Amino acid sequence: MIPKALLYKAAAAALCLIVFAGCKRNQQPTPGSVVDEAKAAGRAPESFPPAADPYYKDMDGGVPLTPDEEKGRNMWVIWSAGNDRFWDKISINSFGTLDFVKTVSNHPSLKFSRDNRWNFLGLVNEPCFEKATGANPDRFGLWVDTRSPNCPPDPFEDESKYPGVKTGARGTTFSDGKKLPVGSYYGYASGVVGLRLFPNPDFDEKAYKAWDPVRYYTDPSYYKRPDLVRPFRIGMSCGFCHISPNPVKPPADPEHPRWANLSNNVGAQFFWIDRIWDWQSDPASYVQQMFHTSRPGALDTSLVSTDSINNPRTMNAVYYLGPRLAQARRFGKETLAGGSLDNKQLNDYVPAESPLAQFFVKPNTVYTPRVLKDASDSVGALGALNRVYLNIGLFSEEWLLHFNPLVGGKKVTPLEIKVAQKNSSFWQATEMQTPFMAQFFLKTTDPHRLKDAPGGTAFLNAEAAAMNRGKVVFAERCARCHSSKLPEPAEGLDPGGCSGKDYLNCWNRYWAWTKTEDFKVKMRAIVMKPDFLDNNFLSAEHRVPATLVQTNSCSALASNSLSGGIWDNFSSQTYKELPSVGEITIYDPVTGDPISYAMPAGGRGYNRPPALVSVWSTAPFLLNNALGKFNPSPSVEARMASFQNSIEQLLWPEKRDKDEKLGDKIPGRIDRTTQRSFLRVARAYLPDSLMPLLGWTSRLFPKFFDKEGIELGPIPKGTPVNLLASLDLTGNGSKFGENPEHDRKVLDLVLKLKYDLAKLPKDASDEDASGILGNLVKPLMALSKCPDYIINRGHYFGTDRFAEEPGLSDQDKRALIEFLKTF
């Protein structure tokens, strides 16, 4: 009989191994003490001037741009700000699951190549490239795309004009005479829009001699080595997640687009993160099952700097930036404090008399659009844009010191803007260039109208009576959240939006007013004007309580921007003081029983209404793309088929997908594993310091550990994915022993899991394993940071499921749909 105290110690060790990143770290530098590669190499931010080359002139409808606007577009499409270092590191932190060098490759061993890159991965093939049919000698044997001889050179690859950072092995001539170039600070085009190749400064003579491009594609024992040094790193630009086919100029063949077929602002609506992140796409891997919950066009933006919530959300389209800023001036008032005051504002770059100078009032008032789904980024338009670069790896030397990427298990601390401004030349260069990006979007973010798309008019109903009725319905039921043209004053929310501690009272007054005849009369008059859609962002800078919208609450529960979180410096004091919205209803994923769940205060609990600009082209719907049928074609016909299917599910909730196990017991569908799977971490990725622990812990926990590494499972088919994916095993990153009550719950769970798994025979069925998991549902939910597992519920406005107002008639719903098509 093993003493219980020993079992608890063993369980604690097991927990360290399961979330080993929280227990494994060797001595790391102190946050604030490191500099980025550029600064270490003596490069000043001014040595990275933005490029004005009009190379992408055919994009975005061919709208003519000034040189400064061209700089902004080039920044969006190709500037990666040194994050190639980060994406190289993350290939190790992901235990070999992610490998962008393979993502841009064409080797026959892969499931994808330039031939099917769009349909399989949802990635955009860069025009002017051809598929590699063999090893490319200029790229050290990698099977990457080659530039078409009929196209002019990429001007951004010019090392003399845009000299890269000479660091490490860059510029080395090897013993056989082959050279690793320094390259441009924009890198080399990879053949995939938004991903650029950079010579790897770690690829020295030793790495060069160990490099085998054949084994890299064919030998797992070689390419799964965490010490493998590839000759190139991959840098990611903002365009990777935002460039997609232009809805009104779609390519005839999406695998072979031209620049004229592409738009910078529509969002990567066809992007399959599960196939991109897990290049092997093995459904027997629980990691792949988790990524599979991200539908095309959605990903968890807190995946790397994890908040322990699996939270896929759509990639934002950027429409009508000018009207959006005007809306922010009315409803987006925020108060800054602490580190958020260090954000640069438009005032720092434009003259005092400029219209762009009206969004910041010294010392601490900002009028800001809120871009993220949870409306947490609240420090100004420039701060929101700059934060994106950090989130995709800028200044990773510092960023990765504040959390453990992907797996968590370490107390998170804020990344301080003042540190980035002091120690990162790439950050300073990005701050200096971001205003050009704002100028670019002010010019290029007009709507894509269905009437302007090829064959689009065939989908529009020209009948005046139906259109007018659709306008009335929109005015009375939709415009209160989905119009930037609202009656003035808006009761409760004018002026400034009434953010902060009293926000919920202000919102309740506003919401009550929108149900009155006073609001409806005024709103109908606005909607009926012929210019209603002109310069209308079709959203409002409101924070809508999750209790009202009733969609999946994981987005509203995101915690990275809370006080002390990684993005603390990018959220306002006003955000941090928001009150709790109250209780929502969640459901037991095994029994379907309803459960009351108290939403926390301090910023969480709210969602920003999405803009309906060009809504005909952006289906499926909801913040996670879970509502409606996805179609991989960017054609007008395919977009309209998806729109019709999605909008009908929105307005007729009875048409939505039901859960495969619980059916009508719950209001929607739960993402469940599609087959039996395992959570595996190869021994090679475990740190040497844990090897002694691995030995004796494996004897007590043979279901978890063996000589090959960590294996947790079997996880049976039909398991709710987020029952495991949103576990908070460390109590918001606290160290073991700092939160005894939470630690006790975790250890009890680990022990119960150990004993229950031990009862399973080797040939256990999924039904047997499901029975074990069913006994653990309540303790798993108690440790979840988001125990809301239904992904397609909510937004019942205008339907019989919305208790506050009568549902619309089928005729009114049809009329509303016709009006929405004109957006």
N, C-alpha and C positions, 0 to 999 in steps of 0.2 A: 504494500500500500504506500503510494507516494504521498508524503506530507503535503497538505494544501498550500503551505507557504512556499514550498519548493515549486509546486505547480504554478503558482502565481509568478514566481521569478522566471520560470521557463516560458510562461505565456508572455511575459514582458519581453523576453529575448526574442520570442517568435514575432511579436509585434514589431520590434525593431527591424527584423529581417523583412517582414512583409512591407513595411514602409521604410526600407533600409536607408533611404536617402536622409531620413531624419536622424539616423544614429551613426552614419558611416563617415561623416565628413572628416577629412584630415584638416589640419590647421589651415584656415583660409585667411586672406588679408582682411583687415578691418574695413567695413564700409566707409567710403570717403577717402581712402588712402591710395586708390588705384587710378591710373589714367588709361585712356583708350589707346589703341595701336597708333592712331594718327598723332596724338600728342607725344607719345613715347618716341615717335620717329622724328619729332621736331616740326611737325606740320601745323601751321596756324590755320584757323578756320577760313581766313581769307584766301588760303591756297586751294580752296575748293570752289571756285566761282561757278555759278550756275550756267549751264549751256543754253544758248539761244538758237541753236540750229533748228530750222523748221522741218526736221526729218519726218515728223508725224503730221504734216499739214493736211493730209487727206482724212484724218480721223475727225470724229465729232461733227460730221456733216460738212466738213471743209470750211468751217467758219474761219475767216481771216483773223489772225492774232497779231498783237504787237510783240516786239522782242521780249518785253517783260512777261507777257502772257505765255509766250513760247517757253520761257524759262520755267514757269509754273507747270506747264504740261510735261516738260522733260523731267522735272523733278518727280512728278507723280508716276511717270512710266518707268524710269530707269534708276532713280537715286535710291540707294539702299543704305547709305550712311554707315558703312562698315559692319553691317549685320551679317556679312558672310562668316565672320568669326562665330557668331551665335549659332547659325544653322549648322555649322560644322560640329560645334559642341553638343547641340541637341540631338544629333544623330547617335551620340553615345548615351545621353540621358534617356533616350527613348528605347534603350536596349536593342538598338539596331532596327527598330520598326520603321523609322523614318530615314530615308536616304534620298535627298533631292538630286544627287548626282545620278542615281538610277532613274529618278522621275523624268529627267531630260534625255534619257538614253533610248536606244532603239535595238538593243541586243535581242536576238531571237528567244532567249530564255525568259524574257519578261512578258507579262500579259498585255503590255501596251507598247506603242511606238508612235511615230508621227502619223501612221496610217489610221489609228483609232484613238489618238490622244484626246480628241474632243468627246467622242461618244463614251469612252471608258472612264476617263478622268475628269472630263469637263474643263480641261485646260485649253487655252487658245494657242494654236500653232502660229508662231511669228511668221508673217509674210516674208518672202525672199529667202526662204530656206528650203533645203531638200533633205529627205530622210537619209541617214547614214546607212549604208549597206555593208559596212565593215568598220574596222578599227580606224579611228582618225589619228594619224601620226602627229598632227599639230596639237592634239589634246591628250597626248601620252596614252594612246590606245583606247580611249573612251569612244563608245558608239554614239556620239552626239551629232546633231544635225549639222549640215555644212551649208554655207552660204551659196545661193544660186549665182552662177557666173553672169547672169543677165541683170543683176541688180547692182546698184552702186554700193560702196562700202558703208558700213555703219560709222557715222562720224564720231560717235561717242567712244569708240574703241581706240581712238587716236591717243597713244600714250604720250606723245610730245605735247599735245594740246591740253590733255586732261591727265597729268601724271599721277599714277597710283601711289599708294603708300609703300615706300621701300622698307620692308621689315622682314626679319627672319631670312628665309631662303630665297625670297623674291630677288631676281636678278642674278641668281647663281648659275654658273656654268659648271655642269657635272663633269666627271672624269672622262666620259666618252665624248665630250664636246656638246652634248645637248644642253639647252638652256631653259631655265624656268624664268619667264619674263616677269617684270614688275607689273606691267599692264596699266590700264586706265583706272581712274577712281570710279568710273561707271562700269568697269568690268567688260567682259565679252558677251555678246548676245548668245543665248543658249539654244534658241529655236523655240522657246516657250516664253510667251509674253509675261513679263513681270519677274522672271528669274534670270540672273546674270552670273556668268562664270568669272571667278577671281582666282589667280594663282595662289596656291596654298603656301603660306610662309613657313609651315611646318614640314614641307616636302623637301627635306634636305638630302644630302648624298645618301645617308643611311636609308631614308624612306624611299628614295628613288630606286635603290638597289633591291629593296624588298617589294617594290610595286610590281604586281602581275595583273594586267588588265583582263586576261583570260579568266583567271581564278576569281577575280572580283565579281564577275557575272555568273560563275558556274560552281564555285566551291564554297559551301556554307562555312566550313571550318576556317576559311580565309576571310570572307567578307563580313563574318559576324565578329571578328576580332575588334574589341573596343580600341585597341592601339593602332588599328589600320589608319594610315595617312594617305588620303586621296590627293592626287596632284592639283585638284581644283576644289575650291569652296563655292557654295552657291549663295548669292545675295538676293534678297527679296525686296521688291519695290511695293508701294501701295497699290500699283496697278494690278499686281498678281490677284488680289481679291476684289477688284472693282472693274477691270476692263472686260467687256463682253460684247457680243454682237449687237450692233445698233438695231433697235426694234423696227425702225422705218427704212433701214438699208441692210436687211439680213443677207448673209452670204448664200450663194446658190449651193455651196458645199461647205458646211461648217468646219470640215477638216482642212480646207484650203481657203481661208478668208484673205481679203485684201485689207489694207489699212482703212480704206473707205467704208468697210463693213463694220468697223469697230468703234465703240464709244467708251470714253473714260469714266462716265458717271453712272452707268446703269447697275453696277454691281455684278459680281460673278455668280449669276443666277443658276448656273449649270454645274457647279464645282462639286465633285464628289470627295469630300474630305476623308472618308473612310478608305478609299482606294489610293488617295494621294499620301496620307499619313502612314498607312500600312502598305508598303509597296508589294508585299507578298499576297495581300488580300486573303488571308487564311481565315475562314469563318470558324475554325476550331480554336482560334485565339480569342479570348474574352476581350482583349484590347480592340480587336477588329469589330467585335460585336458592339462595344461601346461607341466606337467611331461611327458605326452604321446607324446609330440614332440621329446622326446629323444628316438630314435629307439634303439632296442637291441644292446648292445655294446657301447652305447654313453651316456654321462652325461655332465652336465655343471659343470666344475671344479671350477667355481666361484659362484656356487649356494649359498654357505654359506656366504662367504665374497663377497656379491653380488656387481656387478658393474652395476646393473639395465639392464642387457642384458640377455635374455633367449638364451643360447648359447651352446646347446649340441654338444659335440665332442667325437670322438672315443677314447677309452683307448689305449694308445700306446703299441705296441709290442716292446720288447727290443731285437733286433737282432744285431749281429756282433758289440759288444761294442768296441773291439779292432780297427777294421777298421774305426768305427765311430770316435773314438778319433784321429786316424791318419788324417781323413778328417778335423776334427776341427783344427788340427795343421796347415793345409794349408789355410782354409777359415774362421776359427772361431775366428779371432783376435778381442778382445774387450778391451776397456779401462775402468777401474773401477775408481769410485770416491765416496766420501761420505761414506755412510753406507755400500755400496757394498764391500768396502775394508775389512770389518770385516769378510767376508766369509772365512772359512777354505779352503785350497787348498791341493791337493795331496802332494805337497812339504812338508806340515806340518807332514806327516806320513811316507814318503819314503826317503831313502838316496839320496843324491845329484846326485849320478851316476845312479840312476834308470831311465829307460825310462819314467816312470810316472812322473818324476820331470820336464819334458820339457813343461808342459802346463801352467806354471806360471813364469813370469819374474818380479822380483821386480822392482819398487814398485807397479805397477798398471796395468800390461798387462797380460791378460789371454787368452788362446786359448781353446775355449769351444764348445762342442756340444750344440745345441739349441733344447731342447726336446719338449717344448710346441708348439702347432700348430701355434701360432703367433710369435714364435721365440723370446719371450721376456725374458725367463730365460737364462741369458747371463753372468753368474758370475763364471762359472766353473762347472765341472761334480759333485763335492761333494755338491756345493751349490744347484744345481738343485735337487739332491736327498734329501737333508735336507729340502728344501722348501716343498716337498711333505708331510713330517711328520707334519709340521705346518698346512698345508692345510687340513689335516684330524684330527686336534684337539690337537696336541702337545702344551703344555703350553697355554691351553685355558684360564687360569686365566688372562693372559696378552692379548692374541689374541683378545678375545671378547670385550676388552676395546677400540679397534680401529675402530669398525664399529658395526652396528646393524645387527645381522645375519639374513639372508634370505630376510628381507623386506627392508633393507636400512633405509634411512631417517635420517642419521647422517653423519656428515662430516668424511670421512675416513682419518686416519693418518697412517703413516708407522709403521709396526712392526719392531723394531730395533734389529738387530742381537746381538749387544753388550749388550742389556738388557736381551735377552734370555741366553746369555753366563754367565751373572752375576747371574740371578735369577732363572734359571731352571736347576735342576739336570738332568731331563729327556732330555733336549736339549743337555746338555754337553755329556751325555752318548750316545746320538744318533750321535753327531759329531764324537765321538771316535770310534764308530762301523761302520760308513758308509764306510770307506776304505775296510772293509771285504766284504761288499756288492759289491763294485766295483770289487774286486778280484773274487767273485763268478760269476758275469756276464761276466767277461773276459773268464771264462772257459766254460760257458754253453749257449752261445747265438748264436751258429751256426744255419744255416737255417734248416727248415723242408722241405725237397725236396719231391715233388710229387712222384718221382721215388722210394722213400723209404717207401711210405705209402702203406698199404695193398690194392692191386688192382690198385695202382696208375698208373702203366705203361700202363694200358688199355686206359688211357685218353691222352697219349702222342703220337704225330705224329712223327714217326721215319724217315719220308721222308726228305732227306738231302736238296733238293731244297727249300722246304717250310721253313725249319728251317733257312737256310742261308738267304733267303729273309726276314724273320722275324728279323734276326740280323741286316740287312742293314736298315730296317725301324726304328728299335729301335735306332740305332746309329745316324740316321739323324734327328729323331723327338723327341725322348724321353730322350736320355742319357744326354742331357745338364742340365736336372734337376734331373734325376734319375740314376746317376752313380757316384760312388766315384772315379772311374778311368776316368780321363779327360785329354786331351792334356795339356802339360806343355810348356810354361805358358798359363793360361786361360786369354785371353785378357780382361782387365778391372778389373778382380777380383783377380789376383795374384799380389803381395803376400798378404795374410792376409784376403782377402775377401772384402777389401775396405769398411768397415762399417762407419757409422757416417754421417756427414752433406752432404758429396759428394756421398753417396752410390748410389743414383738413377742414377747419371751420369755414374758411374762405371758399374752399372747393364745394362744400355742401351747399353754401348759399348760391354759388354759381349754378350748380347742377339743378337745384330746385327751381331757379329762375328759368332754365332752359326748357322746363316742362310747362311753363306758363304761356298763355296766349300772347302776352306782351312780347316775349322773345320770339315766338313763332311768326307773328306779324312782321316784326322788324327783319327777321332772317329771311322770310319769303321774299320780301322786297329786294334784299341784297342779291339773292340767288337768281331772281328773275332778270336782273340787269344783263344786257348782252355781253358785258365785259367781266362777268363774274369769274370766269376761269383765267382771265389774264392776270399774270403776276400773283396768282393765288397758290400758295404752297400746299393747300389742301390738308393742312394739319395745324395744330395750335400748340404753343409751347406750354401745354398743361402737363401736370403729373396726375395721371388717373389712378385712383386707388385700385389695388388688385381685387378688393372685395366687390368692386363694381363690374370690372371687365371680365373677371372669372376665368381668364385664360391660365395656362400653366404658370405657376407662381415662381418657378426657379429663376427666371430673369429678374423678377422683382426682389428676389432674395440674394442676389449677387452681393458679395461683401468686400470686394477688393478696394472700393473707394471709400469705405468707412474710415473713421478716425483711426489712424495707426495702420491702415492697410497699405498695400504696395502703391496704390494710386491716391493716397491721402493728399498729396500736393496738387492733384488735378480735380479735386472736388471742393466745392465752396463750404464755408461755415453754414450757410443757409441749408444746403443739402444735409449736412451732418446733424442738423437740429430738427429734421422732419419728424412728425409724430407717427406713432403706430396707426395703421389703418384699421386695426381690430382683428377679428377672426375670420378665417376662410374655412371651407370644408375640403378635406382631403379624404382619400378612400384607401382602405386596406386592400393591397393588390392581390390578396389570396381570397378573402371572403367578400370583398366589395363593400364592407361596412363603412358608413360615413364617420369621420372623426373631425372634431373641431381642432383647429391649429391656430395659435396666436402668432400673428405677424410681428416681428420685432420693430422697434423704432430706430432712429438714428440715421435715416436715409433709405432704408429698404421699404418695400411694400407698394411701389408705384411703377407705372409704365408710361412711356411717352407715346402718344398716338402716332402711328406711322403716316407718312404723307401718301395721299392717293393720286399723286401726279403720275400719269401714264399707267394707272392701275391695270389696264387691259393687258399690259405686257409683263406683269410682275408676279403672276400666279405661279405656284400655289400660295396660299395665304396663311395668316397668323405669324407671330414673331419667329416661329421655327419652321415655317413652310410645311406644317403638318396637315393643312387643310386643303385637299384637292389633289388631283392627279398630275404628277410631273410628266412632262413630255420633253425628251432630250433635244428636240429640233428647235432652232431659233426662228423658224419661219412664222409668218403672220398667222397662217392657218393653225399651226400647232399651238402658238401662244393663245389664240382665241379659244381653242378647244380646252386648254387648261384653265383659262379664265372662266369659261362657262361652267365647267365642272366645279371649280373652286367657289365661285360666287353662289352657286346653288347650295353648296354645303354650308356656306356662311349664313345664308338667309333661311334655309330649311334644315335645321340641325338634325332632323330625323334621317337625313341622307348621309350623315357622316359615318365613317368607319366605326364599327363596334369592336370591343375587345374580344379576342379569340377565346378567352377563358370565361370572362365574367358577363359578356353580352350586355343586356339591358340593366344589369345591377349597378353599373357605373356610367356616368355621362361621357363616354368616349373610349379611347383606345390607349393601352399601355404598351410602350416599347418593350418587347420581350426578346430573349435570345432566340435565334432561328434554328440553332442546333446545339448539341452538347459542346461545351467549350471549356478551356482551361486558362488560368492566368499563370503564365510562365515567365521566369526571368533566368536566362542562361547563366551558368556559373561564372563565365568569363566577365560578366557585367557586375558581379558582386565584388565589393572591395576586399582587399587582402586582410584588412583589420577584422573582418567578420568571419573569416574562415574557421577560427577556433570555435566561435559560436555555432557555426553551421554544423560542425561535427557532433557536438553533444545534443544540440537542439533537435537535430534530425532523428536522434534515437527516441526522443519523447514525442516528436511530431512528424512521424514518417509520412503522413498524408500531405505535409507541406514541403518537405525538403528531401532531396536525395543528392547523389554525387553530381548530378547534372545541374543542380541549382534549386530554384524555388518553383513549385507547382502547386497551385490551389485549384481543386476541382475533384470530381467533375461538376461543372455548373450545368444543370440540366436544361434542355430545350424548354423554352417557355418561361424562363426566369425573368422577372422584371429587371431590366438592365440597370436602372438607376437605384435599385435596392442595394446594389453594391457600389455603383459608380459614384454615388453622392455621399458616401460614408465620411464622417469626420472622425477619423481614428485618433487624432491628436488634440482634439479640443481647441480648434482654431489656432493650431500651431504651438500650443503650450508644451513645455518640456514635461517629460514623464515625472510625476510627483507634484507638479504645480496645481493640478486639478484632480484631486483624489477621487471625487465622485465620478467624474468622467472616466478616469483611468480604471476604476472598478468595473464600470459598465463594459469597457472594451475588453478587459481581461476575462470577465465572465463570458463574454461572447466568444473570445478565442478558445477558452476552455470548453465551452459547450460545443463549438464547432469541431474541436479536436475529438471529443468523445463521440459525437454523433457521426462524424465521418469514419471513425474507426469501426463503427458497426456495419458499414457498407461492405458487401463483398466486392471482390475485384471486378466481377461481371455485373455490377449493380445496374439496373435499368434507370432511365430518366425518371420514371414514376417513383422508384425508390429514393433517388436523390432529391426529387421534388418534395417528398414527404419530410426529409430532413430539413430542407430549406424552409418549408412551411412552418416548422417549429421555431424558426429563428426570425420570422418576419417582424414581430413586435420589438425585439431588441435591436434589430437592424434599423427599423424606422426611428427608434428612439435616438440612434446615433447619426441620423441623416441630417445634412444641412438643408435638404429640400425633399421632404417626404411626399411631394406631389408628383405622381407618376403618370397622370393622364395628359396626353400631349395635344389633343385636338378638341378640347372643350373651350367654352367661354365665348365671349363676344356675341351674346344673345340679343343684342339690341334689335328691335323691330321684329322679334319672333315671340312666339307664345311662351318661351322659356324665360323671358325677362319679366319679372314680377311687377316692375314699377309702371309699365305702360302696356296697353293692349298690343297684340301682334299685328303686323301689317297683313292686308289681304294678299292673296297670290297675285292679283292684278297690280297692286301697288309695288310689290317686290319686282315684278317684271318691268314695270315702268322705271323703277330706280336703276335696274341693271342697264337699261338703255341709256340713261343719263351718264352712268359711270363709264360707259364705253367711250364717251367723248372727252374724258379727262386726259 
